[in-house]
């Protein structure tokens, strides 16, 4: 799901857009989760109430991070203090440091169970984050980041 969101880097922000070639913040998160079969409403308020709230020091790749007191903006946490999001008019989907100054909280969306009782990562192990990278400590501002 994070990998899917990262494929949209460079796509334009358009208010109300939900892909596949333009997005607003909740449109990007809804589209990315849809790629793994998880339905999210295209509205930050509903996404805020959809999953399990997690503290900042427990953030994992794929968690939704929300900003401003009215949770009017959402992004996808990718790890190491970075998010992928559709920031605002005139900007494009991008990877950037979490703007902690505006941070309101985070939500972990749980993958639905299949009829057999296994979750999506058991059916698609290539989508599972390696155990060593599932829960990183947060960092306010990374000094440098290398993507491999």
C-alpha positions as a Markdown table, in Angstrom:
| # | Residue | x | y | z |
|---|---|---|---|---|
| 1 | Unk | 0.0 | 0.0 | 0.0 |
| 2 | Unk | 2.8 | 2.4 | 0.8 |
| 3 | Unk | 4.6 | 1.4 | -2.4 |
| 4 | Unk | 1.3 | 2.1 | -4.3 |
| 5 | Unk | 1.1 | 5.5 | -2.8 |
| 6 | Unk | 4.7 | 6.2 | -3.7 |
| 7 | Unk | 4.0 | 5.5 | -7.4 |
| 8 | Unk | 1.8 | 8.6 | -7.3 |
| 9 | Unk | 4.6 | 11.0 | -6.4 |
| 10 | Unk | 4.5 | 13.9 | -8.9 |
| 11 | Unk | 0.8 | 13.6 | -9.5 |
| 12 | Unk | -1.1 | 17.0 | -9.0 |
| 13 | Unk | -3.1 | 17.9 | -6.0 |
| 14 | Unk | -6.7 | 18.7 | -6.9 |
| 15 | Unk | -9.3 | 19.3 | -4.2 |
| 16 | Unk | -11.8 | 16.4 | -4.3 |
| 17 | Unk | -9.7 | 14.2 | -6.6 |
| 18 | Unk | -9.3 | 10.6 | -5.7 |
| 19 | Unk | -7.0 | 9.3 | -8.5 |
| 20 | Unk | -5.7 | 7.7 | -10.4 |
| 21 | Unk | -3.9 | 10.8 | -11.9 |
| 22 | Unk | -4.7 | 13.5 | -9.3 |
| 23 | Unk | -5.5 | 13.5 | -5.6 |
| 24 | Unk | -6.4 | 15.4 | -2.5 |
| 25 | Unk | -5.1 | 14.2 | 0.8 |
| 26 | Unk | -7.9 | 11.8 | 1.7 |
| 27 | Unk | -8.3 | 10.8 | -1.9 |
| 28 | Unk | -4.7 | 9.6 | -1.9 |
| 29 | Unk | -5.1 | 7.6 | 1.3 |
| 30 | Unk | -8.4 | 6.1 | 0.1 |
| 31 | Unk | -6.9 | 5.2 | -3.3 |
| 32 | Unk | -3.7 | 3.6 | -1.7 |
| 33 | Unk | -5.7 | 1.5 | 0.7 |
| 34 | Unk | -8.1 | 0.4 | -2.1 |
| 35 | Unk | -5.0 | -1.1 | -3.9 |
| 36 | Unk | -4.9 | -3.7 | -1.1 |
| 37 | Unk | -8.7 | -4.2 | -0.9 |
| 38 | Unk | -9.4 | -1.9 | 2.0 |
| 39 | Unk | -12.2 | 0.6 | 1.5 |
| 40 | Unk | -11.9 | 4.0 | 3.1 |
| 41 | Unk | -14.3 | 6.9 | 2.7 |
| 42 | Unk | -12.9 | 9.8 | 0.8 |
| 43 | Unk | -13.2 | 12.2 | 3.8 |
| 44 | Unk | -10.6 | 12.8 | 6.6 |
| 45 | Unk | -13.2 | 12.8 | 9.4 |
| 46 | Unk | -14.3 | 9.3 | 8.5 |
| 47 | Unk | -10.8 | 8.0 | 8.0 |
| 48 | Unk | -9.9 | 9.4 | 11.5 |
| 49 | Unk | -12.7 | 7.3 | 13.0 |
| 50 | Unk | -12.0 | 4.1 | 10.9 |
| 51 | Unk | -9.0 | 2.4 | 12.5 |
| 52 | Unk | -7.2 | 2.1 | 15.8 |
| 53 | Unk | -5.6 | 5.3 | 17.2 |
| 54 | Unk | -1.9 | 4.9 | 17.8 |
| 55 | Unk | 0.5 | 7.1 | 19.8 |
| 56 | Unk | 3.3 | 8.9 | 17.9 |
| 57 | Unk | 6.0 | 6.8 | 19.3 |
| 58 | Unk | 4.3 | 3.6 | 17.9 |
| 59 | Unk | 3.9 | 4.8 | 14.3 |
| 60 | Unk | 4.4 | 2.2 | 11.6 |
| 61 | Unk | 4.7 | 2.4 | 7.9 |
| 62 | Unk | 1.2 | 2.6 | 6.4 |
| 63 | Unk | -0.4 | 4.4 | 9.4 |
| 64 | Unk | -2.5 | 7.4 | 8.5 |
| 65 | Unk | -1.2 | 10.6 | 10.1 |
| 66 | Unk | -3.6 | 13.6 | 10.6 |
| 67 | Unk | -2.9 | 17.2 | 10.9 |
| 68 | Unk | -4.6 | 20.3 | 12.4 |
| 69 | Unk | -7.2 | 20.4 | 15.2 |
| 70 | Unk | -10.0 | 19.6 | 12.8 |
| 71 | Unk | -8.0 | 16.7 | 11.2 |
| 72 | Unk | -8.5 | 18.3 | 7.9 |
| 73 | Unk | -5.4 | 16.8 | 6.3 |
| 74 | Unk | -4.2 | 13.2 | 6.2 |
| 75 | Unk | -1.0 | 11.5 | 4.9 |
| 76 | Unk | 0.6 | 8.1 | 4.9 |
| 77 | Unk | 3.5 | 7.5 | 7.3 |
| 78 | Unk | 6.3 | 5.7 | 5.4 |
| 79 | Unk | 8.8 | 5.5 | 8.3 |
| 80 | Unk | 11.9 | 7.4 | 9.4 |
| 81 | Unk | 9.8 | 10.6 | 10.1 |
| 82 | Unk | 8.6 | 10.8 | 6.5 |
| 83 | Unk | 5.1 | 10.9 | 4.9 |
| 84 | Unk | 3.8 | 10.6 | 1.4 |
| 85 | Unk | 0.9 | 13.0 | 0.9 |
| 86 | Unk | -1.0 | 15.3 | -1.5 |
| 87 | Unk | -0.2 | 18.6 | 0.3 |
| 88 | Unk | -2.2 | 21.5 | -1.2 |
| 89 | Unk | -3.3 | 23.4 | -4.3 |
| 90 | Unk | -0.4 | 24.0 | -6.7 |
| 91 | Unk | 1.7 | 21.2 | -5.3 |
| 92 | Unk | 2.1 | 17.5 | -6.2 |
| 93 | Unk | 2.0 | 14.2 | -4.3 |
| 94 | Unk | 5.4 | 14.1 | -2.5 |
| 95 | Unk | 7.5 | 12.6 | 0.2 |
| 96 | Unk | 8.5 | 15.0 | 3.0 |
| 97 | Unk | 9.2 | 15.1 | 6.7 |
| 98 | Unk | 6.2 | 14.9 | 9.0 |
| 99 | Unk | 5.2 | 18.5 | 10.0 |
| 100 | Unk | 5.1 | 17.6 | 13.7 |
| 101 | Unk | 4.0 | 21.2 | 14.5 |
| 102 | Unk | 0.6 | 20.5 | 13.0 |
| 103 | Unk | 0.4 | 16.8 | 14.0 |
| 104 | Unk | -3.0 | 15.8 | 15.5 |
| 105 | Unk | -2.7 | 12.0 | 15.7 |
| 106 | Unk | -2.5 | 8.8 | 13.9 |
| 107 | Unk | -4.7 | 5.8 | 12.9 |
| 108 | Unk | -3.7 | 2.3 | 12.0 |
| 109 | Unk | -6.1 | 0.8 | 9.5 |
| 110 | Unk | -6.3 | -3.0 | 10.0 |
| 111 | Unk | -6.6 | -5.2 | 6.9 |
| 112 | Unk | -9.9 | -7.1 | 6.8 |
| 113 | Unk | -9.8 | -10.8 | 7.6 |
| 114 | Unk | -10.6 | -13.2 | 4.8 |
| 115 | Unk | -13.1 | -16.0 | 5.2 |
| 116 | Unk | -10.3 | -18.3 | 6.1 |
| 117 | Unk | -9.3 | -15.9 | 8.9 |
| 118 | Unk | -6.0 | -14.8 | 7.4 |
| 119 | Unk | -5.2 | -11.2 | 6.7 |
| 120 | Unk | -4.1 | -9.7 | 3.4 |
| 121 | Unk | -0.4 | -10.0 | 4.2 |
| 122 | Unk | -0.7 | -13.7 | 4.8 |
| 123 | Unk | -2.3 | -14.0 | 1.3 |
| 124 | Unk | 0.2 | -11.6 | -0.2 |
| 125 | Unk | 3.5 | -11.9 | 1.7 |
| 126 | Unk | 5.2 | -9.6 | -0.7 |
| 127 | Unk | 3.1 | -6.8 | 0.8 |
| 128 | Unk | 4.4 | -7.5 | 4.4 |
| 129 | Unk | 6.9 | -5.1 | 5.8 |
| 130 | Unk | 10.0 | -6.9 | 7.0 |
| 131 | Unk | 9.8 | -7.4 | 10.8 |
| 132 | Unk | 13.0 | -5.3 | 11.4 |
| 133 | Unk | 11.3 | -2.3 | 9.8 |
| 134 | Unk | 7.7 | -2.5 | 11.1 |
| 135 | Unk | 8.1 | -0.3 | 14.1 |
| 136 | Unk | 10.7 | 2.4 | 13.9 |
| 137 | Unk | 11.1 | 5.1 | 16.5 |
| 138 | Unk | 9.9 | 8.5 | 15.3 |
| 139 | Unk | 12.4 | 11.2 | 14.4 |
| 140 | Unk | 11.4 | 14.8 | 14.3 |
| 141 | Unk | 13.7 | 15.7 | 11.4 |
| 142 | Unk | 15.8 | 13.1 | 9.7 |
| 143 | Unk | 19.3 | 14.2 | 8.8 |
| 144 | Unk | 19.3 | 12.2 | 5.6 |
| 145 | Unk | 17.3 | 9.4 | 4.1 |
| 146 | Unk | 18.4 | 6.8 | 1.5 |
| 147 | Unk | 15.7 | 4.9 | -0.4 |
| 148 | Unk | 16.8 | 1.6 | -1.8 |
